[in-house]
Amino acid sequence: MAALRPLQVMSPWPGLHHLMIRVPIQLTLIGGALRLWANGQYAAFAGVAVLSALWYASLLCLTHDALHCRLTGVRRLDAVAGRMIAWPLFWPVGIYKPVHLMHHKLNGSDPIQDPERVTPLPGDWHGSAFQRICLRHPLVIGMATGGLGQLWRLLKAARLLPAEGRAGLIVFELSGCAVTFAAMAGAGWLCQGALGLWAVICLWLIHAQIVGAIHSWRAHAEHYGVWEARDTWADTQWHSARTIDTHPMVSLYFNRLNHHAAHHVNAAIPFYKLARATALIRAAAPETVVTSGYRRAVGDVAQAVQAKCAIAREGDRIIFLRETH
């Protein structure tokens, strides 16, 4: 921890560079898609919209650094930048911030209260039939429900926040998202009438689905099946998240979140120093298991899901035998 502390010092320029490059590209892709819609080139519109959504999924990673105040390090600027990126997608990042910080506090130590826990507990299997289906196919369900599923799970997790100020925060964030969406829809209507309104709605649905699917997939790759309480808090964090060795471009796409274990060990380290933090921790903990690539990480998730399902089936069999006896 002492070796990691100097890495907390940050400059605003890497985050500002990301904003100055990524946001204009995002706006260009969205503008191009809308132009194609206006010209009646709907197939081309769909293709550009998908590319725009894939780019937006990477752009949304910046909101994670913003809520930790590790995008630029300037608190108000990070708050504005995070909402500027998240609100058009109807993602209330202001609600997500306390939920995510609670996740950092409880990851690996309190599975019942951790609002972002993706690995099921034995008691979870005794829920409704639909809940059990979701537990058996977490990746499929998470990706299929997309952004709307992510929003639903966030609002459910918000119930774990302290009651004081919770209602005001939820109202403010959802109102901000609603006003932003209304402004986009209104702009579409003013430009092209009903046709422009439908263009905005279709574009938003494509973005919400693809961005939500990618980030649900990422959350499972980072945390599913790894939960190990250790003697110290830092050791617990290191073993309760995955470190994923991947191509530098993929790491850049997720804004270095593949170094997720190092981020959990010390969330004050800015994104552009996480690779160095991972190297320092691995040198001090040579027994560390590092996953080779996101494809392998998803394979590990699939194996962990099968193991959880087998345990649940065995538990059901034992309970059935006991009840019969």
C-alpha positions, -999 to +999 in steps of 0.1 A: +000+000+000+029+023+007+043+017-027+010+024-043+004+057-025+026+078-049+005+066-078-025+086-064-009+118-077-027+127-109-028+153-137-061+165-153-047+163-188-051+126-196-088+127-187-092+160-206-075+145-237-099+116-236-129+140-234-116+162-262-110+132-285-139+108-276-168+133-273-163+149-308-161+114-324-192+104-306-211+135-318-199+129-353-211+093-354-245+103-340-248+132-365-239+109-393-265+083-383-292+110-381-282+123-415-286+089-430-320+085-414-331+119-429-320+107-464-340+074-460-309+052-459-321+031-430-298+002-434-268+025-434-283+043-404-285+010-385-248+003-392-236+037-381-258+036-351-243+003-340-208+018-344-219+048-324-232+026-297-200+006-295-180+039-292-205+051-266-199+020-245-162+030-243-171+066-236-193+056-207-163+041-190-151+077-184-181+082-160-167+055-138-135+076-134-155+107-130-176+094-101-143+085-083-130+120-092-102+104-111-111+116-146-095+150-143-093+152-105-114+184-105-145+175-085-170+198-102-156+192-137-158+154-132-194+157-119-204+177-150-185+155-174-200+124-159-236+136-163-229+151-197-220+116-209-245+095-189-277+115-189-284+112-227-283+075-222-308+078-193-281+066-169-284+084-135-247+084-127-254+105-096-273+076-081-247+051-093-219+070-075-230+062-039-241+027-050-207+020-065-188+035-036-207+012-013-197-017-036-161-007-031-165-007+006-183-041+009-168-061-020-154-094-007-165-087+029-203-084+029-220-102+001-255-096+014-252-058+014-229-053-016-253-036-042-232-047-072-227-083-063-232-105-094-222-139-078-253-155-063-256-166-026-272-199-017-303-181-004-308-164-038-319-197-053-350-199-031-366-169-049-391-169-077-389-191-108-380-161-129-352-152-104-338-187-107-338-185-145-318-153-142-293-169-118-288-198-143-283-175-173-268-143-158-248-133-189-276-139-213-302-121-192-279-092-184-270-086-220-305-092-233-321-066-210-294-040-219-296-005-205-331-008-192-321-039-172-291-020-158-313+009-148-338-014-131-310-031-111-295+003-102-328+016-088-333-016-068-298-012-054-305+024-045-328+011-017-296+001+002-285+038+003-291+058+035-327+072+036-315+107+043-313+125+010-320+094-011-354+105-025-340+139-035-310+124-052-332+099-072-356+127-082-328+150-093-310+124-113-341+109-130-354+144-138-320+153-153-321+122-175-358+129-185-351+166-194-320+156-214-340+129-233-369+154-238-345+180-252-331+154-277-366+143-287-376+179-291-347+187-313-355+157-335-391+170-338-381+205-347-357+193-374-379+167-391-412+164-372-424+129-364-397+114-386-370+131-366-386+121-333-385+084-344-349+088-354-340+099-319-360+071-303-345+044-326-310+057-320-315+058-283-328+023-282-299+009-302-274+027-278-292+016-246-293-020-257-257-023-269-241-001-242-260-019-215-251-053-229-214-045-230-213-032-195-233-061-181-208-084-197-179-064-184-193-065-148-196-103-149-161-107-163-147-085-135-164-100-105-185-132-111-172-162-092-144-144-074-152-136-038-125-143-012-123-127+022-087-125+034-069-113+065-066-077+053-089-054+034-064-048+005-058-086+001-095-092+001-100-066-027-072-080-047-087-115-047-123-104-051-119-089-086-103-101-118-071-088-133-074-094-171-044-093-193-056-081-227-045-062-258-036-026-252-064-014-275-090-034-255-076-020-223-079+015-237-114+007-248-124-001-212-103+028-199-080+004-181-108-013-161-092-046-170-069-038-141-100-041-119-084-057-089-058-030-086-085-004-089-103-021-059-071-022-039-067+016-043-095+035-060-076+067-057-051+057-084-061+073-118-069+051-147-037+058-166-016+044-137-035+012-131-012-009-152+017+002-131-002-005-099-011-040-112+026-047-119+036-035-084+010-057-067+018-088-088+055-084-078+045-084-042+020-113-046+035-137-071+008-163-064-018-141-080-039-157-107-043-134-137-069-141-164-056-141-200-080-121-220-117-112-218-126-144-237-110-165-210-126-144-183-161-151-199-152-188-200-143-186-163-177-169-156-195-197-176-177-224-155-185-205-123-222-203-133-223-240-140-207-247-106-232-225-088-261-242-107-248-276-097-245-266-060-281-252-062-294-285-077-276-305-051-290-283-024-325-287-038-321-325-039-310-326-003-338-304+008-363-326-012-349-358+004-352-342+039-388-331+033-397-366+019-380-383+049 
